[in-house]
Amino acid sequence: MLTSAPEEDGGMSDRRHVEEIERVLDGTQTGRDGFVSASWRRCVELYGMDPTRRDPAHIVTQTELRDHRKQAEWLIGAARSSLQSLFRQVAGQNYALLLTNATGVCVDFFGDDLFLDELKAAGLYLGSNWSEDLAGTSGVGACLVTQEPVTVHQDDHFGNAHVALSCTSAPIFDSLGGLAAVLDISLLRSPSPKRSQNLAMSLVTNAARRVEMANLMAESRRDWVLRLSDSPEFLDVDPEAAVRLDDSGRVLGYTRGARRLFSDGGAVIGRRIDEVLGLTIDDLPDLMRDRPTEERIVQMRDGGALFGHAIAPQAPRTALRVDRRAGPLAGLSGGDPAMTRLLTQAAKLARSAVPLLIAGESGTGKTKLAHAIHMTGSTSGFLAMDCAGLTCDALRAACADLPGSATLLLRRIEDLPPATAAVLVGVLDAGAGLRVISTTCAAPGALDLPRPLFHRLAGAVLDLPPLRQRQDIGWLVDRILRRRSPQEMRLSPSARATLLGRHWPGNLRELEQVLDVAIALCEGRVIDLPDLPAPVDRSTDLPPPESLEQIMEACGWNMARAARRLGVNRSTVLRRLRQAGLQPPG
Ligand SMILES: Nc1ncnc2c1ncn2[C@@H]1O[C@H](COP(=O)(O)OP(=O)(O)OP(=O)(O)O)[C@@H](O)[C@H]1O
């Protein structure tokens, strides 16, 4: 039995409210929404609350508020612009907006300064705690329990303290499907019909959906995102649902709108997209923005269809970039840290006359780098010679025609016949304006050259990394594809993953050839697995003796890619990392 309503200030309506709660507890249907009756029941039977008490709002301490806000930083960031635009839409209508965390504490707030004192007194402010067991039936509290959008209007509230308010709240889910927050729009005073809040309901649910979308997009820069909409007009600007996928098509996250599209109610994270929706990862390139929206149709498993918009992973952002003023040198790398360091040095050395020795495995781009250095430097003539079988006469004849200022490129210096070595020393000493660049596949220290010659060639050594150690393979693939295909072509995600996972004993030359073959074999515009030639040089296609850390770095610490490159499964990679005490940087 509840205590009776206070006579002094409760008045008739307060008493009626308390009486209705009593009747609901007795099992009478009073016309209240079912979730409201259920909440009233919990308030009395579970939390032992008394509706006649006018408790002040529950406000956490400043220190607690700071902690709550710190923990919700990501959420506040993702929600800010949606809240701002929602607040603009309701400006001048006395609404207050509250963003609470999953425990019901308000961590962000927008309200009209004119009513700030009233809003604070009513608990519509930063730090107020609206969890049901403290504040009774409220929009936020009921939303946290039901995980559905709700309007708790006037005397839907449990306690007499809040019956003037009208609160409409929508849940916000994180990308793993957990309830993360509640977005609430509240009025101090409102018209009595509950339906007056229908517009508020639609505003708050749309804003919550946008917050989930913003959060998912912020998490997904390195992954595929598939966005879905019922209508082609909203697909690119305000889609209803989104799924985040890794490059093998496994679900990494989703927005609440996508949950209802999945074919069964079971756990979805980690499952392949073709198991939960009616498409595979390789269908995504066909759903990118360059296709007309009406053609981007995704068949759902229930027989329905939606419009789809696939967003490809963005290239990793790297702090290191070669200065654009380095000209042709800057175009040789897509942000691989070792290449960036090397090219930055090369750009400085290019302006000097220091003889350069470029070392690296076959096909790593030594000749291309030498050309770029020449183009960046100040010499005018350019002569490239292969050292294998180079005779003294041929060397003397070729150098005799060189202009006063020239670059002499000697390819594969390790193959220089010993007899020519002595002549080369003479040529270099005689040519005052001659800048020499040589290349070698051997380790510079192991070069079997006469010392006088070695010191005239190796003023500085530039060591090119093998392709398998580069972190910009994806960038190189796109660049080569753009340059060598007659029309715009793309790779299916599985074809891309395969290329990123190969060992590339033939380095960039091999990559170019593989892409040439794929371009020739591919019938449409999307290169898929069957278009890729198998690795030719399997004998050397064994994992090189590199450290696990080097491989992880080359794979951007992507477990799936490292597993493919090592030819083991992901759990083995994880185990080996743990054994080696390795962790991803930062
Ligand atoms: N940064 C790059 N981007 C795209 N393609 C490149 C790049 N560097 C080199 N290549 C291409 O890779 C192929 C091999 O390059 P290059 O001839 O410079 O290698 P190399 O190391 O001199 O080879 P080798 O040791 O066999 O003489 C060439 O076709 C070249 O165009």
The ligand as an SDF file (V2000), in Angstrom:
LIG
                    3D

 31 33  0  0  0  0  0  0  0  0999 V2000
   57.9830    3.4680  -57.1530 N   0  0  0  0  0  0  0  0  0  0  0  0
   57.5690    2.7460  -58.1990 C   0  0  0  0  0  0  0  0  0  0  0  0
   56.2780    2.7930  -58.5570 N   0  0  0  0  0  0  0  0  0  0  0  0
   55.8460    2.0590  -59.5720 C   0  0  0  0  0  0  0  0  0  0  0  0
   56.6130    1.2620  -60.3270 N   0  0  0  0  0  0  0  0  0  0  0  0
   57.9200    1.1970  -60.0290 C   0  0  0  0  0  0  0  0  0  0  0  0
   58.4670    1.9270  -58.9340 C   0  0  0  0  0  0  0  0  0  0  0  0
   59.7660    1.6470  -58.8540 N   0  0  0  0  0  0  0  0  0  0  0  0
   60.0330    0.7820  -59.8550 C   0  0  0  0  0  0  0  0  0  0  0  0
   58.9220    0.5110  -60.5520 N   0  0  0  0  0  0  0  0  0  0  0  0
   58.8200   -0.3790  -61.7020 C   0  0  0  0  0  0  0  0  0  0  0  0
   59.3500   -1.6380  -61.3410 O   0  0  0  0  0  0  0  0  0  0  0  0
   60.1560   -2.1690  -62.4070 C   0  0  0  0  0  0  0  0  0  0  0  0
   61.5340   -2.4370  -61.8660 C   0  0  0  0  0  0  0  0  0  0  0  0
   62.1350   -1.1920  -61.5310 O   0  0  0  0  0  0  0  0  0  0  0  0
   63.6640   -0.9320  -61.7670 P   0  0  0  0  0  0  0  0  0  0  0  0
   64.0910   -1.3520  -63.1280 O   0  0  0  0  0  0  0  0  0  0  0  0
   63.9490    0.4620  -61.3670 O   0  0  0  0  0  0  0  0  0  0  0  0
   64.2200   -1.9460  -60.7050 O   0  0  0  0  0  0  0  0  0  0  0  0
   65.7500   -2.3170  -60.4000 P   0  0  0  0  0  0  0  0  0  0  0  0
   65.8550   -2.4370  -58.9350 O   0  0  0  0  0  0  0  0  0  0  0  0
   66.6320   -1.3450  -61.0670 O   0  0  0  0  0  0  0  0  0  0  0  0
   65.8130   -3.7260  -61.0620 O   0  0  0  0  0  0  0  0  0  0  0  0
   67.1430   -4.6500  -61.3460 P   0  0  0  0  0  0  0  0  0  0  0  0
   67.8030   -4.8800  -60.0650 O   0  0  0  0  0  0  0  0  0  0  0  0
   66.5870   -5.9100  -61.8860 O   0  0  0  0  0  0  0  0  0  0  0  0
   67.9690   -3.8850  -62.2860 O   0  0  0  0  0  0  0  0  0  0  0  0
   60.1630   -1.1300  -63.5040 C   0  0  0  0  0  0  0  0  0  0  0  0
   59.2710   -1.5270  -64.5310 O   0  0  0  0  0  0  0  0  0  0  0  0
   59.6710    0.1240  -62.8380 C   0  0  0  0  0  0  0  0  0  0  0  0
   58.9150    0.9240  -63.7340 O   0  0  0  0  0  0  0  0  0  0  0  0
  1  2  1  0
  2  3  1  0
  2  7  2  0
  3  4  2  0
  4  5  1  0
  5  6  2  0
  6  7  1  0
  6 10  1  0
  7  8  1  0
  8  9  2  0
  9 10  1  0
 10 11  1  0
 11 12  1  0
 11 30  1  0
 12 13  1  0
 13 14  1  0
 13 28  1  0
 14 15  1  0
 15 16  1  0
 16 17  2  0
 16 18  1  0
 16 19  1  0
 19 20  1  0
 20 21  2  0
 20 22  1  0
 20 23  1  0
 23 24  1  0
 24 25  2  0
 24 26  1  0
 24 27  1  0
 28 29  1  0
 28 30  1  0
 30 31  1  0
M  END
$$$$
